[in-house]
Amino acid sequence: MPRPLEALAEEVLQLAPEARARLLDRVVASLDADRARDAAWDALAAERDAELESGEAVAIPVEQTLARLRAELE
C-alpha cells in the first residue's frame, strides 16, 4: 500500500539538503517523458536564434503579431 503523500513529504524533508537535491533531480528527470521531442524543440529554438543573429530572419514584435491574429479571428 502506498504511503500517504504527506508522510512521504515529511520523510523527504528530513533528508540532508544534498540528498533532497539529488532526489529532486531524479523526480524532475522522471517527468521528462519525451526527450526526443524536447531535443527537437531545443534544436529548432537554436536554429531560429541563429537566423535572427545572422539577419536571415527578422523578429516581429509580439504586439504586432497579436494584433494580426486578433484581426484574423474577428
ABEGO torsion letter per residue (X at the ends): XBBBAAAAAAAAAABBAAAAAAAAAAAAAAABABAAAAAAAAAAAAAAAAAAAAGABBBBBAAAAAAAAAAAAX
